[in-house]
Each structure stands twice: as structure tokens, then as C-alpha cells.
Amino acid sequence: MTNYLQCGTHGKQPETAVCKHIAKAMKTGKEVGFYWSVENQEYDAVCGKCNKLSDEQWVSQQNDLIRLLCLGCFKVAASHHGIEIEEVA
């Protein structure tokens, strides 16, 4: 089931999850890597640093690492890294 966020820029959009480094990069303009996936219409992405974490490391740190973005902002973050996101129906 898709959850929705009300974004000040994009309006009501599906919720996505990214690591805090991607969220910060949207403000700084720094490229940090964008390793993304979509499963059951749920989008998520992590930076290069977080992509290298072991499963155990990720689980122990995920509460500190995860940030929620609307799908519109997720697409903006992806495009900053040269990636075009096509919505999955």
C-alpha cells in the first residue's frame, strides 16, 4: 500500500525513502551517488557510502539514516545524479 506525503512543491505525492546523505545533497548540490530501487511501487535510494554498508550495519543505523521524500523530490534528487525515474504503474 502506498503512503502519501503533502509536499510544498509537488503537492500530494507518493512517499519515498532516501538516505540522509541524498537528502542533504539536494541542498548542497554535491553528488553522493544514487542507488535506487522500486518494489511494489515503493521507491527508495541510498548514496554510495550507504550502499557499501553491510546488512547488519544498515539495520543498526537505519533509523538515523532514512529520510522521507515525495516522489517528485525523489525524481529531482535522481536527476541531479543524471538518472531519470519512470513511474511504475
PDB file with one MODEL, atoms N, CA, C and O in Angstrom:
MODEL        1
ATOM      1  N   MET A   1       0.834  -1.171   0.000  1.00  0.00           N
ATOM      2  CA  MET A   1       0.000   0.000   0.000  1.00  0.00           C
ATOM      3  C   MET A   1       0.885   1.242   0.000  1.00  0.00           C
ATOM      4  O   MET A   1       1.820   1.344   0.794  1.00  0.00           O
ATOM      5  N   THR A   2       0.592   2.171  -0.877  1.00  0.00           N
ATOM      6  CA  THR A   2       1.377   3.383  -0.994  1.00  0.00           C
ATOM      7  C   THR A   2       0.918   4.432   0.011  1.00  0.00           C
ATOM      8  O   THR A   2      -0.276   4.707   0.131  1.00  0.00           O
ATOM      9  N   ASN A   3       1.863   5.009   0.726  1.00  0.00           N
ATOM     10  CA  ASN A   3       1.591   6.145   1.608  1.00  0.00           C
ATOM     11  C   ASN A   3       1.869   7.416   0.830  1.00  0.00           C
ATOM     12  O   ASN A   3       2.661   7.411  -0.113  1.00  0.00           O
ATOM     13  N   TYR A   4       1.227   8.498   1.217  1.00  0.00           N
ATOM     14  CA  TYR A   4       1.380   9.765   0.514  1.00  0.00           C
ATOM     15  C   TYR A   4       1.883  10.848   1.463  1.00  0.00           C
ATOM     16  O   TYR A   4       1.638  10.817   2.669  1.00  0.00           O
ATOM     17  N   LEU A   5       2.597  11.809   0.872  1.00  0.00           N
ATOM     18  CA  LEU A   5       3.072  12.989   1.587  1.00  0.00           C
ATOM     19  C   LEU A   5       2.489  14.227   0.907  1.00  0.00           C
ATOM     20  O   LEU A   5       2.221  14.214  -0.294  1.00  0.00           O
ATOM     21  N   GLN A   6       2.300  15.274   1.666  1.00  0.00           N
ATOM     22  CA  GLN A   6       1.906  16.562   1.101  1.00  0.00           C
ATOM     23  C   GLN A   6       3.170  17.403   1.002  1.00  0.00           C
ATOM     24  O   GLN A   6       3.703  17.850   2.017  1.00  0.00           O
ATOM     25  N   CYS A   7       3.644  17.617  -0.208  1.00  0.00           N
ATOM     26  CA  CYS A   7       4.876  18.363  -0.453  1.00  0.00           C
ATOM     27  C   CYS A   7       4.531  19.811  -0.800  1.00  0.00           C
ATOM     28  O   CYS A   7       3.589  20.063  -1.551  1.00  0.00           O
ATOM     29  N   GLY A   8       5.281  20.746  -0.260  1.00  0.00           N
ATOM     30  CA  GLY A   8       5.068  22.150  -0.561  1.00  0.00           C
ATOM     31  C   GLY A   8       5.340  22.501  -2.008  1.00  0.00           C
ATOM     32  O   GLY A   8       4.813  23.490  -2.516  1.00  0.00           O
ATOM     33  N   THR A   9       6.157  21.704  -2.678  1.00  0.00           N
ATOM     34  CA  THR A   9       6.495  21.952  -4.078  1.00  0.00           C
ATOM     35  C   THR A   9       5.638  21.124  -5.029  1.00  0.00           C
ATOM     36  O   THR A   9       5.145  21.648  -6.028  1.00  0.00           O
ATOM     37  N   HIS A  10       5.456  19.842  -4.734  1.00  0.00           N
ATOM     38  CA  HIS A  10       4.821  18.910  -5.669  1.00  0.00           C
ATOM     39  C   HIS A  10       3.398  18.513  -5.304  1.00  0.00           C
ATOM     40  O   HIS A  10       2.760  17.776  -6.056  1.00  0.00           O
ATOM     41  N   GLY A  11       2.891  18.975  -4.182  1.00  0.00           N
ATOM     42  CA  GLY A  11       1.534  18.603  -3.763  1.00  0.00           C
ATOM     43  C   GLY A  11       1.512  17.195  -3.197  1.00  0.00           C
ATOM     44  O   GLY A  11       2.529  16.690  -2.723  1.00  0.00           O
ATOM     45  N   LYS A  12       0.350  16.567  -3.248  1.00  0.00           N
ATOM     46  CA  LYS A  12       0.201  15.211  -2.713  1.00  0.00           C
ATOM     47  C   LYS A  12       0.905  14.229  -3.655  1.00  0.00           C
ATOM     48  O   LYS A  12       0.578  14.131  -4.838  1.00  0.00           O
ATOM     49  N   GLN A  13       1.875  13.510  -3.097  1.00  0.00           N
ATOM     50  CA  GLN A  13       2.713  12.593  -3.869  1.00  0.00           C
ATOM     51  C   GLN A  13       2.949  11.314  -3.069  1.00  0.00           C
ATOM     52  O   GLN A  13       2.857  11.317  -1.842  1.00  0.00           O
ATOM     53  N   PRO A  14       3.258  10.209  -3.779  1.00  0.00           N
ATOM     54  CA  PRO A  14       3.655   9.002  -3.068  1.00  0.00           C
ATOM     55  C   PRO A  14       4.919   9.251  -2.242  1.00  0.00           C
ATOM     56  O   PRO A  14       5.794  10.020  -2.640  1.00  0.00           O
ATOM     57  N   GLU A  15       4.997   8.597  -1.101  1.00  0.00           N
ATOM     58  CA  GLU A  15       6.139   8.685  -0.191  1.00  0.00           C
ATOM     59  C   GLU A  15       7.271   7.804  -0.711  1.00  0.00           C
ATOM     60  O   GLU A  15       7.036   6.693  -1.184  1.00  0.00           O
ATOM     61  N   THR A  16       8.501   8.308  -0.620  1.00  0.00           N
ATOM     62  CA  THR A  16       9.690   7.531  -0.950  1.00  0.00           C
ATOM     63  C   THR A  16      10.658   7.629   0.225  1.00  0.00           C
ATOM     64  O   THR A  16      10.490   8.470   1.108  1.00  0.00           O
ATOM     65  N   ALA A  17      11.663   6.772   0.230  1.00  0.00           N
ATOM     66  CA  ALA A  17      12.675   6.794   1.282  1.00  0.00           C
ATOM     67  C   ALA A  17      14.056   6.943   0.650  1.00  0.00           C
ATOM     68  O   ALA A  17      14.385   6.273  -0.329  1.00  0.00           O
ATOM     69  N   VAL A  18      14.851   7.833   1.229  1.00  0.00           N
ATOM     70  CA  VAL A  18      16.236   8.015   0.798  1.00  0.00           C
ATOM     71  C   VAL A  18      17.110   8.095   2.047  1.00  0.00           C
ATOM     72  O   VAL A  18      16.614   8.314   3.153  1.00  0.00           O
ATOM     73  N   CYS A  19      18.403   7.917   1.858  1.00  0.00           N
ATOM     74  CA  CYS A  19      19.304   8.104   2.995  1.00  0.00           C
ATOM     75  C   CYS A  19      19.502   9.600   3.223  1.00  0.00           C
ATOM     76  O   CYS A  19      19.267  10.412   2.328  1.00  0.00           O
ATOM     77  N   LYS A  20      19.933   9.949   4.419  1.00  0.00           N
ATOM     78  CA  LYS A  20      20.085  11.359   4.782  1.00  0.00           C
ATOM     79  C   LYS A  20      21.136  12.067   3.935  1.00  0.00           C
ATOM     80  O   LYS A  20      21.097  13.290   3.798  1.00  0.00           O
ATOM     81  N   HIS A  21      22.072  11.318   3.366  1.00  0.00           N
ATOM     82  CA  HIS A  21      23.114  11.928   2.542  1.00  0.00           C
ATOM     83  C   HIS A  21      22.536  12.424   1.216  1.00  0.00           C
ATOM     84  O   HIS A  21      22.953  13.467   0.713  1.00  0.00           O
ATOM     85  N   ILE A  22      21.582  11.688   0.648  1.00  0.00           N
ATOM     86  CA  ILE A  22      20.900  12.143  -0.571  1.00  0.00           C
ATOM     87  C   ILE A  22      20.050  13.367  -0.256  1.00  0.00           C
ATOM     88  O   ILE A  22      20.050  14.336  -1.015  1.00  0.00           O
ATOM     89  N   ALA A  23      19.333  13.327   0.851  1.00  0.00           N
ATOM     90  CA  ALA A  23      18.509  14.477   1.246  1.00  0.00           C
ATOM     91  C   ALA A  23      19.375  15.725   1.417  1.00  0.00           C
ATOM     92  O   ALA A  23      19.000  16.807   0.964  1.00  0.00           O
ATOM     93  N   LYS A  24      20.526  15.581   2.065  1.00  0.00           N
ATOM     94  CA  LYS A  24      21.424  16.713   2.265  1.00  0.00           C
ATOM     95  C   LYS A  24      22.000  17.199   0.936  1.00  0.00           C
ATOM     96  O   LYS A  24      22.163  18.402   0.733  1.00  0.00           O
ATOM     97  N   ALA A  25      22.305  16.276   0.036  1.00  0.00           N
ATOM     98  CA  ALA A  25      22.877  16.629  -1.265  1.00  0.00           C
ATOM     99  C   ALA A  25      21.915  17.469  -2.096  1.00  0.00           C
ATOM    100  O   ALA A  25      22.343  18.241  -2.953  1.00  0.00           O
ATOM    101  N   MET A  26      20.620  17.320  -1.845  1.00  0.00           N
ATOM    102  CA  MET A  26      19.649  18.146  -2.573  1.00  0.00           C
ATOM    103  C   MET A  26      19.838  19.621  -2.214  1.00  0.00           C
ATOM    104  O   MET A  26      19.532  20.495  -3.025  1.00  0.00           O
ATOM    105  N   LYS A  27      20.334  19.905  -1.017  1.00  0.00           N
ATOM    106  CA  LYS A  27      20.557  21.285  -0.578  1.00  0.00           C
ATOM    107  C   LYS A  27      21.945  21.791  -0.950  1.00  0.00           C
ATOM    108  O   LYS A  27      22.121  22.968  -1.264  1.00  0.00           O
ATOM    109  N   THR A  28      22.932  20.894  -0.912  1.00  0.00           N
ATOM    110  CA  THR A  28      24.314  21.318  -1.154  1.00  0.00           C
ATOM    111  C   THR A  28      24.723  21.235  -2.619  1.00  0.00           C
ATOM    112  O   THR A  28      25.671  21.899  -3.037  1.00  0.00           O
ATOM    113  N   GLY A  29      24.009  20.416  -3.408  1.00  0.00           N
ATOM    114  CA  GLY A  29      24.367  20.235  -4.807  1.00  0.00           C
ATOM    115  C   GLY A  29      25.464  19.210  -5.034  1.00  0.00           C
ATOM    116  O   GLY A  29      25.862  18.968  -6.173  1.00  0.00           O
ATOM    117  N   LYS A  30      25.955  18.604  -3.960  1.00  0.00           N
ATOM    118  CA  LYS A  30      27.016  17.608  -4.060  1.00  0.00           C
ATOM    119  C   LYS A  30      26.454  16.293  -4.598  1.00  0.00           C
ATOM    120  O   LYS A  30      25.359  15.881  -4.216  1.00  0.00           O
ATOM    121  N   GLU A  31      27.203  15.636  -5.481  1.00  0.00           N
ATOM    122  CA  GLU A  31      26.805  14.310  -5.945  1.00  0.00           C
ATOM    123  C   GLU A  31      27.344  13.268  -4.974  1.00  0.00           C
ATOM    124  O   GLU A  31      28.540  13.239  -4.684  1.00  0.00           O
ATOM    125  N   VAL A  32      26.457  12.416  -4.476  1.00  0.00           N
ATOM    126  CA  VAL A  32      26.843  11.414  -3.482  1.00  0.00           C
ATOM    127  C   VAL A  32      26.564   9.991  -3.955  1.00  0.00           C
ATOM    128  O   VAL A  32      26.814   9.033  -3.224  1.00  0.00           O
ATOM    129  N   GLY A  33      26.047   9.850  -5.171  1.00  0.00           N
ATOM    130  CA  GLY A  33      25.631   8.550  -5.679  1.00  0.00           C
ATOM    131  C   GLY A  33      24.142   8.381  -5.447  1.00  0.00           C
ATOM    132  O   GLY A  33      23.580   8.955  -4.514  1.00  0.00           O
ATOM    133  N   PHE A  34      23.506   7.591  -6.303  1.00  0.00           N
ATOM    134  CA  PHE A  34      22.057   7.399  -6.214  1.00  0.00           C
ATOM    135  C   PHE A  34      21.751   5.975  -6.647  1.00  0.00           C
ATOM    136  O   PHE A  34      21.517   5.709  -7.826  1.00  0.00           O
ATOM    137  N   TYR A  35      21.753   5.071  -5.690  1.00  0.00           N
ATOM    138  CA  TYR A  35      21.465   3.655  -5.936  1.00  0.00           C
ATOM    139  C   TYR A  35      20.007   3.433  -5.537  1.00  0.00           C
ATOM    140  O   TYR A  35      19.671   3.416  -4.353  1.00  0.00           O
ATOM    141  N   TRP A  36      19.160   3.266  -6.529  1.00  0.00           N
ATOM    142  CA  TRP A  36      17.730   3.245  -6.253  1.00  0.00           C
ATOM    143  C   TRP A  36      17.090   1.934  -6.680  1.00  0.00           C
ATOM    144  O   TRP A  36      17.633   1.172  -7.480  1.00  0.00           O
ATOM    145  N   SER A  37      15.918   1.707  -6.115  1.00  0.00           N
ATOM    146  CA  SER A  37      15.113   0.545  -6.497  1.00  0.00           C
ATOM    147  C   SER A  37      13.650   0.890  -6.292  1.00  0.00           C
ATOM    148  O   SER A  37      13.310   1.838  -5.584  1.00  0.00           O
ATOM    149  N   VAL A  38      12.802   0.111  -6.918  1.00  0.00           N
ATOM    150  CA  VAL A  38      11.358   0.250  -6.731  1.00  0.00           C
ATOM    151  C   VAL A  38      10.785  -1.160  -6.636  1.00  0.00           C
ATOM    152  O   VAL A  38      11.065  -2.018  -7.473  1.00  0.00           O
ATOM    153  N   GLU A  39       9.992  -1.376  -5.618  1.00  0.00           N
ATOM    154  CA  GLU A  39       9.344  -2.669  -5.419  1.00  0.00           C
ATOM    155  C   GLU A  39       7.940  -2.397  -4.913  1.00  0.00           C
ATOM    156  O   GLU A  39       7.749  -1.673  -3.936  1.00  0.00           O
ATOM    157  N   ASN A  40       6.956  -2.984  -5.588  1.00  0.00           N
ATOM    158  CA  ASN A  40       5.548  -2.757  -5.229  1.00  0.00           C
ATOM    159  C   ASN A  40       5.225  -1.267  -5.198  1.00  0.00           C
ATOM    160  O   ASN A  40       4.513  -0.801  -4.308  1.00  0.00           O
ATOM    161  N   GLN A  41       5.743  -0.526  -6.162  1.00  0.00           N
ATOM    162  CA  GLN A  41       5.537   0.921  -6.304  1.00  0.00           C
ATOM    163  C   GLN A  41       6.102   1.725  -5.135  1.00  0.00           C
ATOM    164  O   GLN A  41       5.698   2.868  -4.920  1.00  0.00           O
ATOM    165  N   GLU A  42       7.022   1.147  -4.385  1.00  0.00           N
ATOM    166  CA  GLU A  42       7.695   1.852  -3.294  1.00  0.00           C
ATOM    167  C   GLU A  42       9.143   2.112  -3.718  1.00  0.00           C
ATOM    168  O   GLU A  42       9.915   1.187  -3.969  1.00  0.00           O
ATOM    169  N   TYR A  43       9.480   3.387  -3.786  1.00  0.00           N
ATOM    170  CA  TYR A  43      10.791   3.815  -4.259  1.00  0.00           C
ATOM    171  C   TYR A  43      11.714   4.071  -3.070  1.00  0.00           C
ATOM    172  O   TYR A  43      11.290   4.599  -2.042  1.00  0.00           O
ATOM    173  N   ASP A  44      12.993   3.685  -3.229  1.00  0.00           N
ATOM    174  CA  ASP A  44      13.990   4.026  -2.218  1.00  0.00           C
ATOM    175  C   ASP A  44      15.337   4.202  -2.889  1.00  0.00           C
ATOM    176  O   ASP A  44      15.577   3.691  -3.983  1.00  0.00           O
ATOM    177  N   ALA A  45      16.208   4.934  -2.218  1.00  0.00           N
ATOM    178  CA  ALA A  45      17.544   5.175  -2.760  1.00  0.00           C
ATOM    179  C   ALA A  45      18.524   5.432  -1.626  1.00  0.00           C
ATOM    180  O   ALA A  45      18.168   5.965  -0.575  1.00  0.00           O
ATOM    181  N   VAL A  46      19.765   5.037  -1.869  1.00  0.00           N
ATOM    182  CA  VAL A  46      20.850   5.317  -0.928  1.00  0.00           C
ATOM    183  C   VAL A  46      22.043   5.864  -1.707  1.00  0.00           C
ATOM    184  O   VAL A  46      22.164   5.657  -2.915  1.00  0.00           O
ATOM    185  N   CYS A  47      22.909   6.558  -0.998  1.00  0.00           N
ATOM    186  CA  CYS A  47      24.136   7.093  -1.596  1.00  0.00           C
ATOM    187  C   CYS A  47      25.193   5.987  -1.705  1.00  0.00           C
ATOM    188  O   CYS A  47      24.977   4.856  -1.271  1.00  0.00           O
ATOM    189  N   GLY A  48      26.318   6.335  -2.284  1.00  0.00           N
ATOM    190  CA  GLY A  48      27.400   5.374  -2.417  1.00  0.00           C
ATOM    191  C   GLY A  48      27.916   4.866  -1.085  1.00  0.00           C
ATOM    192  O   GLY A  48      28.211   3.679  -0.942  1.00  0.00           O
ATOM    193  N   LYS A  49      28.026   5.758  -0.107  1.00  0.00           N
ATOM    194  CA  LYS A  49      28.506   5.377   1.226  1.00  0.00           C
ATOM    195  C   LYS A  49      27.553   4.373   1.880  1.00  0.00           C
ATOM    196  O   LYS A  49      27.987   3.342   2.394  1.00  0.00           O
ATOM    197  N   CYS A  50      26.256   4.680   1.857  1.00  0.00           N
ATOM    198  CA  CYS A  50      25.276   3.783   2.475  1.00  0.00           C
ATOM    199  C   CYS A  50      25.136   2.479   1.695  1.00  0.00           C
ATOM    200  O   CYS A  50      24.827   1.436   2.272  1.00  0.00           O
ATOM    201  N   ASN A  51      25.359   2.537   0.397  1.00  0.00           N
ATOM    202  CA  ASN A  51      25.269   1.330  -0.427  1.00  0.00           C
ATOM    203  C   ASN A  51      26.347   0.312  -0.047  1.00  0.00           C
ATOM    204  O   ASN A  51      26.187  -0.884  -0.291  1.00  0.00           O
ATOM    205  N   LYS A  52      27.433   0.782   0.544  1.00  0.00           N
ATOM    206  CA  LYS A  52      28.536  -0.098   0.943  1.00  0.00           C
ATOM    207  C   LYS A  52      28.356  -0.713   2.331  1.00  0.00           C
ATOM    208  O   LYS A  52      29.123  -1.590   2.730  1.00  0.00           O
ATOM    209  N   LEU A  53      27.334  -0.247   3.070  1.00  0.00           N
ATOM    210  CA  LEU A  53      27.095  -0.803   4.402  1.00  0.00           C
ATOM    211  C   LEU A  53      26.660  -2.262   4.315  1.00  0.00           C
ATOM    212  O   LEU A  53      25.948  -2.652   3.390  1.00  0.00           O
ATOM    213  N   SER A  54      27.086  -3.051   5.271  1.00  0.00           N
ATOM    214  CA  SER A  54      26.605  -4.428   5.351  1.00  0.00           C
ATOM    215  C   SER A  54      25.145  -4.397   5.805  1.00  0.00           C
ATOM    216  O   SER A  54      24.668  -3.375   6.298  1.00  0.00           O
ATOM    217  N   ASP A  55      24.447  -5.502   5.639  1.00  0.00           N
ATOM    218  CA  ASP A  55      23.057  -5.580   6.099  1.00  0.00           C
ATOM    219  C   ASP A  55      22.966  -5.281   7.591  1.00  0.00           C
ATOM    220  O   ASP A  55      22.064  -4.565   8.026  1.00  0.00           O
ATOM    221  N   GLU A  56      23.889  -5.821   8.370  1.00  0.00           N
ATOM    222  CA  GLU A  56      23.892  -5.580   9.818  1.00  0.00           C
ATOM    223  C   GLU A  56      24.101  -4.103  10.133  1.00  0.00           C
ATOM    224  O   GLU A  56      23.422  -3.549  10.997  1.00  0.00           O
ATOM    225  N   GLN A  57      25.037  -3.465   9.437  1.00  0.00           N
ATOM    226  CA  GLN A  57      25.294  -2.045   9.663  1.00  0.00           C
ATOM    227  C   GLN A  57      24.065  -1.212   9.305  1.00  0.00           C
ATOM    228  O   GLN A  57      23.692  -0.292  10.033  1.00  0.00           O
ATOM    229  N   TRP A  58      23.439  -1.546   8.173  1.00  0.00           N
ATOM    230  CA  TRP A  58      22.256  -0.799   7.741  1.00  0.00           C
ATOM    231  C   TRP A  58      21.138  -0.916   8.777  1.00  0.00           C
ATOM    232  O   TRP A  58      20.540   0.089   9.161  1.00  0.00           O
ATOM    233  N   VAL A  59      20.858  -2.125   9.225  1.00  0.00           N
ATOM    234  CA  VAL A  59      19.779  -2.338  10.192  1.00  0.00           C
ATOM    235  C   VAL A  59      20.050  -1.555  11.477  1.00  0.00           C
ATOM    236  O   VAL A  59      19.133  -0.956  12.039  1.00  0.00           O
ATOM    237  N   SER A  60      21.283  -1.555  11.941  1.00  0.00           N
ATOM    238  CA  SER A  60      21.583  -0.867  13.195  1.00  0.00           C
ATOM    239  C   SER A  60      21.535   0.656  13.067  1.00  0.00           C
ATOM    240  O   SER A  60      21.372   1.348  14.071  1.00  0.00           O
ATOM    241  N   GLN A  61      21.672   1.190  11.851  1.00  0.00           N
ATOM    242  CA  GLN A  61      21.719   2.635  11.654  1.00  0.00           C
ATOM    243  C   GLN A  61      20.513   3.208  10.911  1.00  0.00           C
ATOM    244  O   GLN A  61      20.398   4.427  10.780  1.00  0.00           O
ATOM    245  N   GLN A  62      19.612   2.351  10.422  1.00  0.00           N
ATOM    246  CA  GLN A  62      18.572   2.826   9.515  1.00  0.00           C
ATOM    247  C   GLN A  62      17.668   3.911  10.109  1.00  0.00           C
ATOM    248  O   GLN A  62      17.221   4.795   9.378  1.00  0.00           O
ATOM    249  N   ASN A  63      17.394   3.864  11.397  1.00  0.00           N
ATOM    250  CA  ASN A  63      16.539   4.895  11.989  1.00  0.00           C
ATOM    251  C   ASN A  63      17.169   6.280  11.876  1.00  0.00           C
ATOM    252  O   ASN A  63      16.458   7.275  11.738  1.00  0.00           O
ATOM    253  N   ASP A  64      18.487   6.349  11.933  1.00  0.00           N
ATOM    254  CA  ASP A  64      19.191   7.622  11.791  1.00  0.00           C
ATOM    255  C   ASP A  64      19.388   8.003  10.320  1.00  0.00           C
ATOM    256  O   ASP A  64      19.523   9.184  10.002  1.00  0.00           O
ATOM    257  N   LEU A  65      19.406   7.022   9.432  1.00  0.00           N
ATOM    258  CA  LEU A  65      19.754   7.280   8.042  1.00  0.00           C
ATOM    259  C   LEU A  65      18.576   7.617   7.132  1.00  0.00           C
ATOM    260  O   LEU A  65      18.757   8.355   6.163  1.00  0.00           O
ATOM    261  N   ILE A  66      17.398   7.113   7.402  1.00  0.00           N
ATOM    262  CA  ILE A  66      16.274   7.230   6.466  1.00  0.00           C
ATOM    263  C   ILE A  66      15.579   8.584   6.581  1.00  0.00           C
ATOM    264  O   ILE A  66      15.291   9.075   7.673  1.00  0.00           O
ATOM    265  N   ARG A  67      15.320   9.168   5.404  1.00  0.00           N
ATOM    266  CA  ARG A  67      14.539  10.387   5.294  1.00  0.00           C
ATOM    267  C   ARG A  67      13.424  10.133   4.270  1.00  0.00           C
ATOM    268  O   ARG A  67      13.616   9.384   3.311  1.00  0.00           O
ATOM    269  N   LEU A  68      12.279  10.749   4.475  1.00  0.00           N
ATOM    270  CA  LEU A  68      11.164  10.589   3.554  1.00  0.00           C
ATOM    271  C   LEU A  68      11.099  11.782   2.605  1.00  0.00           C
ATOM    272  O   LEU A  68      11.244  12.934   3.014  1.00  0.00           O
ATOM    273  N   LEU A  69      10.878  11.477   1.332  1.00  0.00           N
ATOM    274  CA  LEU A  69      10.681  12.492   0.302  1.00  0.00           C
ATOM    275  C   LEU A  69       9.433  12.139  -0.489  1.00  0.00           C
ATOM    276  O   LEU A  69       9.043  10.973  -0.557  1.00  0.00           O
ATOM    277  N   CYS A  70       8.810  13.142  -1.085  1.00  0.00           N
ATOM    278  CA  CYS A  70       7.731  12.844  -2.015  1.00  0.00           C
ATOM    279  C   CYS A  70       8.365  12.328  -3.306  1.00  0.00           C
ATOM    280  O   CYS A  70       9.559  12.520  -3.533  1.00  0.00           O
ATOM    281  N   LEU A  71       7.575  11.680  -4.140  1.00  0.00           N
ATOM    282  CA  LEU A  71       8.112  11.122  -5.392  1.00  0.00           C
ATOM    283  C   LEU A  71       8.657  12.221  -6.294  1.00  0.00           C
ATOM    284  O   LEU A  71       9.645  12.006  -6.996  1.00  0.00           O
ATOM    285  N   GLY A  72       8.037  13.386  -6.289  1.00  0.00           N
ATOM    286  CA  GLY A  72       8.549  14.495  -7.093  1.00  0.00           C
ATOM    287  C   GLY A  72       9.944  14.905  -6.666  1.00  0.00           C
ATOM    288  O   GLY A  72      10.812  15.106  -7.516  1.00  0.00           O
ATOM    289  N   CYS A  73      10.179  15.033  -5.373  1.00  0.00           N
ATOM    290  CA  CYS A  73      11.513  15.368  -4.856  1.00  0.00           C
ATOM    291  C   CYS A  73      12.506  14.233  -5.121  1.00  0.00           C
ATOM    292  O   CYS A  73      13.676  14.487  -5.408  1.00  0.00           O
ATOM    293  N   PHE A  74      12.043  12.986  -5.025  1.00  0.00           N
ATOM    294  CA  PHE A  74      12.880  11.829  -5.331  1.00  0.00           C
ATOM    295  C   PHE A  74      13.390  11.935  -6.766  1.00  0.00           C
ATOM    296  O   PHE A  74      14.567  11.691  -7.030  1.00  0.00           O
ATOM    297  N   LYS A  75      12.505  12.297  -7.689  1.00  0.00           N
ATOM    298  CA  LYS A  75      12.890  12.445  -9.104  1.00  0.00           C
ATOM    299  C   LYS A  75      13.896  13.575  -9.278  1.00  0.00           C
ATOM    300  O   LYS A  75      14.823  13.460 -10.079  1.00  0.00           O
ATOM    301  N   VAL A  76      13.721  14.669  -8.534  1.00  0.00           N
ATOM    302  CA  VAL A  76      14.671  15.777  -8.596  1.00  0.00           C
ATOM    303  C   VAL A  76      16.048  15.317  -8.110  1.00  0.00           C
ATOM    304  O   VAL A  76      17.063  15.616  -8.739  1.00  0.00           O
ATOM    305  N   ALA A  77      16.080  14.593  -6.996  1.00  0.00           N
ATOM    306  CA  ALA A  77      17.349  14.074  -6.470  1.00  0.00           C
ATOM    307  C   ALA A  77      18.010  13.135  -7.472  1.00  0.00           C
ATOM    308  O   ALA A  77      19.226  13.179  -7.659  1.00  0.00           O
ATOM    309  N   ALA A  78      17.214  12.290  -8.113  1.00  0.00           N
ATOM    310  CA  ALA A  78      17.751  11.364  -9.117  1.00  0.00           C
ATOM    311  C   ALA A  78      18.328  12.129 -10.297  1.00  0.00           C
ATOM    312  O   ALA A  78      19.424  11.818 -10.765  1.00  0.00           O
ATOM    313  N   SER A  79      17.593  13.134 -10.784  1.00  0.00           N
ATOM    314  CA  SER A  79      18.060  13.881 -11.953  1.00  0.00           C
ATOM    315  C   SER A  79      19.355  14.628 -11.656  1.00  0.00           C
ATOM    316  O   SER A  79      20.174  14.834 -12.552  1.00  0.00           O
ATOM    317  N   HIS A  80      19.541  15.031 -10.414  1.00  0.00           N
ATOM    318  CA  HIS A  80      20.793  15.681 -10.002  1.00  0.00           C
ATOM    319  C   HIS A  80      21.977  14.737 -10.214  1.00  0.00           C
ATOM    320  O   HIS A  80      23.106  15.185 -10.415  1.00  0.00           O
ATOM    321  N   HIS A  81      21.716  13.448 -10.170  1.00  0.00           N
ATOM    322  CA  HIS A  81      22.757  12.432 -10.368  1.00  0.00           C
ATOM    323  C   HIS A  81      22.710  11.836 -11.774  1.00  0.00           C
ATOM    324  O   HIS A  81      23.343  10.814 -12.038  1.00  0.00           O
ATOM    325  N   GLY A  82      21.956  12.476 -12.681  1.00  0.00           N
ATOM    326  CA  GLY A  82      21.902  12.033 -14.077  1.00  0.00           C
ATOM    327  C   GLY A  82      20.993  10.846 -14.312  1.00  0.00           C
ATOM    328  O   GLY A  82      21.157  10.134 -15.303  1.00  0.00           O
ATOM    329  N   ILE A  83      20.038  10.616 -13.424  1.00  0.00           N
ATOM    330  CA  ILE A  83      19.144   9.460 -13.534  1.00  0.00           C
ATOM    331  C   ILE A  83      17.720   9.960 -13.742  1.00  0.00           C
ATOM    332  O   ILE A  83      17.254  10.853 -13.035  1.00  0.00           O
ATOM    333  N   GLU A  84      17.035   9.371 -14.723  1.00  0.00           N
ATOM    334  CA  GLU A  84      15.641   9.703 -14.969  1.00  0.00           C
ATOM    335  C   GLU A  84      14.772   8.574 -14.426  1.00  0.00           C
ATOM    336  O   GLU A  84      14.954   7.409 -14.779  1.00  0.00           O
ATOM    337  N   ILE A  85      13.845   8.927 -13.582  1.00  0.00           N
ATOM    338  CA  ILE A  85      12.959   7.943 -12.950  1.00  0.00           C
ATOM    339  C   ILE A  85      11.637   7.899 -13.709  1.00  0.00           C
ATOM    340  O   ILE A  85      10.966   8.917 -13.874  1.00  0.00           O
ATOM    341  N   GLU A  86      11.281   6.720 -14.160  1.00  0.00           N
ATOM    342  CA  GLU A  86       9.978   6.474 -14.774  1.00  0.00           C
ATOM    343  C   GLU A  86       9.081   5.887 -13.722  1.00  0.00           C
ATOM    344  O   GLU A  86       9.467   4.938 -13.039  1.00  0.00           O
ATOM    345  N   GLU A  87       7.883   6.430 -13.573  1.00  0.00           N
ATOM    346  CA  GLU A  87       6.959   5.885 -12.590  1.00  0.00           C
ATOM    347  C   GLU A  87       6.483   4.506 -13.004  1.00  0.00           C
ATOM    348  O   GLU A  87       6.208   4.262 -14.178  1.00  0.00           O
ATOM    349  N   VAL A  88       6.388   3.618 -12.050  1.00  0.00           N
ATOM    350  CA  VAL A  88       5.896   2.257 -12.257  1.00  0.00           C
ATOM    351  C   VAL A  88       4.405   2.281 -11.993  1.00  0.00           C
ATOM    352  O   VAL A  88       3.952   2.771 -10.958  1.00  0.00           O
ATOM    353  N   ALA A  89       3.652   1.750 -12.934  1.00  0.00           N
ATOM    354  CA  ALA A  89       2.182   1.729 -12.756  1.00  0.00           C
ATOM    355  C   ALA A  89       1.741   0.544 -11.943  1.00  0.00           C
ATOM    356  O   ALA A  89       0.546   0.374 -11.699  1.00  0.00           O
TER     357      ALA A  89
ENDMDL
END
